[in-house]
């Protein structure tokens, strides 16, 4: 029975990889050289097949059992990924030492080594886990790899191997080596979850449209290209946004961070301390963000923070949803919005906080990163779908 579930997971991952490969070829043939495409294709298949199978419970269990007590085995997965990455760069004539290759080595090995030394995946969530999360993820975002690993190396910018590797590292480290339950990184089709994702997206965009129009943040510009070109553009943007941005952010913000926060709060006797500390710190952060950027409505991120934390407070008080579920949702949702400071738009940041709540809510309801990522990708593509323009 266990073997059947394992092979069934591989089959589902294989089907997902095949569908994505056909889409990839449809959009890249003729836009890159034949040589570059032939080099990219086997790496595309390997990395995306791994991405589509790694999070399934039977596959997680096989990896965990194989690692076993010989903790040095945990290094084999990141080593294989790194070898494939440098091989891809070499085949495309790049100097593998240019840029910041040490950053990728650090990102892949640091968390694996920490958890390999601790050697206790069943222990409770602690400060160690949040420290590993921050130290493993933040350097990659702030420093940048500065190496070109696009698939194919020149062309339409479908995705980058380095980016897929960070996603794979997150799943491998936290779901397999750390043993964090219910990360939910599985590409399964569930009609109830799909309905939930679509309803959340429509509700969020309805709010954004009404509010955005009222404060002149959104303009309806329509479509300038023919329908067939617009459909292709929307579809390509949706898929690439899903793979490159949404899956990455939803895995780390929802599948890992929100997941760990919920479990950590649930281990204690009260959610109130976490709620209060999170509210105070993020409210201060919201005021700082609002009043250090140019523009009107400087109070808007702080107002959104108050609304979201107030909602979480009453939902926690009801006792119907499990202790810490909505406190962690408020914390990760507002944090998600505030880290969009780089957008340099006060209203955009406030709406990103609301979006973070919407994505986290979808994750809570579906227990699947792929569905919160679907909402995320639809939100990112919404301006194209509805013919809108967001003002700064």
N, C-alpha and C positions, 0 to 999 in steps of 0.2 A: 504493500500500500504506500509506504514512504517513497519507494523508488518511483512508483507511478506518479505521485505528486511532484517529485523532482523533475522527471522527464516532461511532465505536463507544463511545468514552469518554463523549461527550456523551449518547448514548442511554442508557447504563447510569446515568449521573448523573440523567438525566431520569426514569427509572423509579423510582430510589430517592427522588427528590423527590416524585413522584406518590404513592407509597405513604405517605410521611411526611405529605404534605398531607392525605390522606384520614383518617389517624389524628388529625392536628391538628384537623380539622373535626369529627370524631366526638366529641372531648373538649371542644371549645370552643363549639360551637353551642348557644345557650341559656344559656351561662354568661357571655357578654359581650354588649354591645350590638351590634346589626347594623352600626352605623356603625364602631365600633372594629374589628370583624372584617373589614369590607370594606377598611378602611385597612391592616390588618395583612397581609392575604392576599398582595397583590403583593410586599411586602417579604419575607415569608416565602418565597415562591417564588424570588425573586432570590437571597437570601442562602444558602438551603439548596441550591439548584441549584449555585451557585458552590462551596459547601463540598463537594459530592459530585463535582465534576469537577476541581477545581483541582489535586489531587495526582496525577492519572494522568500517566504518563510522556509520552504524546503531547501533553497539554495543557501540561505543564511545558516541553517542548521548543518548542512554539509560542510561549509567553510569552517564553522565553529568547531565541529567534530574533528576535522582534518588538522586544524591548528593545535587542538588538544593541549596537552601539557608541555609540548615542545614549543615554547613561546617564540623561538627564533623563526618559526614558520610564518609568523604574522608579517615578516619582512618580505616574503616572496611575492606577494601581490603588488605592493608599491614598486618593488624592484622590477617586476615584469612590465608594469605600466611605464616606468621611467625608461626602460630599454626600448620599448616600442616608440616612445615619444622621440628619443634621440635618433633612432633609426629613421623615423619619418623626416626629421630635419635634415639628416645626412643625405638621404635619397633625393631631397630637393635642393642639394647644394649649399646648405646653410652651415655656418660655423656654429657648432653647438655650444661654444663657450661665450658667444656674444650675448648681450643682454644680461639677464639675472637668472641663469639656470640654477644657481644655489638656492634661490627663493623657492623654486618648485621642489627641489630636493628636501628642503626644510619642511615645506607644507605637507609633503607626502610621508616623511619619516618621523617627524617630531611627535605627533599624536599617537602613532603606532608604537613608538618606543616607550612613551609614558604609560600607556595602557598595558603594554607587554611587561613592563616592570611591576606594575601593580598586581596584575595576574588575578583579578577577582571581578569578573563581569557581573556577578550577582549582587554586589554591594549596592547600598543606597546611593542616590544622587547626592553629590556633595560639591563643595567649592572647587574641588579638583576638576570636575567635569566642566564647569563654566570657565575656569581658567584655561583649560586645554582648548575649549571652543574658541575663546577670544584670541589666544596666542597662535593658534593654527590658522585662523581665518583672516584676521585683520592685516597682517603684513602683506599678504597677497593682494589685498584690495588697495592698500595705501602706497605700496612701492611699485607694483606692476612688473610683469615678467619681461616685457620688451623683446619677445621672440615671436616670430610669425609661425604659427602652426595651423593656419586656416585650412579647411577642407573644401576644395583643393587649395593649394598654396597661394594661387592667384585666381581671382574670379569673383564669384557672387557673394563671398563672405557668409557661407551657410552656417558654419560653426568652427570652433577652434579645438584641437585636440587637448590643449592645455586646460581649457575650460571644462571639457568633459571629464578630464582626469581629476579635477578638484571635486566635481560632483561624485565621481566614483570613490574618491578618497573619503568623502563625508559619509557615504553609505557604508563603506567597508569599516571605517574606524568606529563609528558610533553604533551601527546596527549589528555588526559582526564581532569586532574585537571588544568593544565596550559592552555589547549585549543589551543596548537600549531597545525596549520593546515598542512596537507599533510606530516605527518611523513612517511606515506606509508608503514606501517608494516602489509601487507596483503598477505597471501599465495595464490594469484590468478594465474591462467594460462592464459597468454596472449602471443600469438605467435609472435607478433611484438616485445614485450619486450624480449622474449626469444631469438629471432634472434639478437637483439641489444647486449644482454649479451654475446652470443657466439662469435659474431664478435669482440667485444671489447677484450675478452679473447684471441682470436687467434691473433689479432693485437698486443696486449701487449706481448704475448709469442714469437711471431715472432721477435719483437724488442729485447726482452731479450736474445733470442737464438743467433741472429746475433751479438749483442753487447757483450754478455757474452763469446762467443767463441773467439771474437777478442782480449779480454783481459785475456783469460785463466781463466775465472770465472766459466764456465760451461764445464763439461765433459760428453760425451755420454757413459754411462756404460751398457746400455741394461737391460735385465731382467735375473735374476738368478733362479727364481721360475717358475714352470709350468704355462701355460696360465690360467687355471681355478683358481689357487691360486692367481695369480696376479690380475685377474678381481675382485675376492672377496675382496682382500686387497685394491685395488683402490676404489671400491664402498664404502667399510666401511670407509676408510679415507676421502673420499669426503663428505659423509653424516655427519660424526662426526665433521669434520672441518667446515662444513656449520653451524651445530647447535651450536657448542661450541665456535668457534672463529669468524667466518665470521658474523653471525647474530648479535652477541654482538658488534663487532667493527663497523659494518655498521650502526646499529641502532644509536649508540652514535656519531660516526664521521659524518655520512651523514644525517640520518633521523632527528637528533636533532641539532648537532653543525653546520653543513653546512647549514641546513634549517634556523636556527636562524640567522646565519651570513648574509645569502642572504636577509632575511626579514629586518634585522637591517640596512644594507647598503641601501636597497630600501626605507627605511623611510627617509633617508637624501636627500640632494640636489646633492651630488657628491659621486662617488665611489673612487675618487682619494686619499683621505686621508687614507681610509682603506687599499687601495692597497699599498701606500707608507709606512705606518707604518708596515703593515704585511711583506712587502718585506725586509725592513731594519732589523727588529727583527729576521726574519727567516733566512736571509742571514748570520747574525752574528752567529745564532745558527748552521747553516750548516758548517761554518768555524770551530767553536768550536768542533763540532762532528767529522769532518774530521781530525783535527789536534790533537785530544786527543786519537785517536785510532791508533793502529799499522797497517801498511800496505801501499801499494802504492796508487796513485791517491787520495791523501788527499783533493784535490780540487773538487772531483767529486760531493759530495752533494751540494756544493755551485754552481757548474755549472748547475746542474739540477734545483736548485732553481731559478737561473737567467732565464733559458729557460722557465720554467713553468710560472713565473710571467710575463715575456715578452709576452708570448702567451696570458695570461689573459688580459694584457694591450691592445693589439690590438683587441682582441675579445670584450672587453668593449667599446673601441673607435668606433667599427663598429656600436654599438647601436642596434644590431639585436636580442639580447638574453635577454634583461631585465637587468636593472642596478644591479650590485652586484653579478650576477650569477657566473661569472668566477673569480672574485676577491675572493669570498668565496671558490670556488673550489681550487684555488691556495693555499690559506691559509690553508685549511684543508688537502689538499693533501700533502704539504710539512711537515706540523705538524705531519701527520700520519707517514711519512717516518722517521722523526727525532726521534720520540718516540721509534723507533726500535733500538735505541742505544745499547740495551741489546744484540743484535745479534753480536756485536763486529766485524762487517764487513763493511768497508767503501762502497764498491760497493753495497752490499746488501741494505744498508740504502738509497743510491741514487736511486736504482731501486724501493725501497719501496715508495719513493716520487712519482715516475712515476706511480706506482700501485695505490697510493692514488688518483691521478688525474683520472686514468682509472675507479676506483670505483665510484668516484664522478660524472664523466661524465655519467656513466650508471644510477646513481640515478637521475640525471637531466633529462635524456631522458625517463626513465620509471616511475619516481616518486614512486618507490617501492624499499624498503630496501631489499626485498627478492631477487631481481635481481642483485643488486650490491653485495649482499652476495654470490650469485651464482658465479659471476665472481671471487670474493675473494676466495671462496672455490676451484674453478677450478685452480686458480693460485697456491694456497697452495699445491694442489695435482698434479700439472703439472710435477714435477720431477718424480713421479711414472708413470704418464700416458705416458710420452715421454722417460722414461728410462734415466734420467739425474742425474747428481750430481753437486751441487753447491759448489764451493771451497770458503774458507774463505780468 
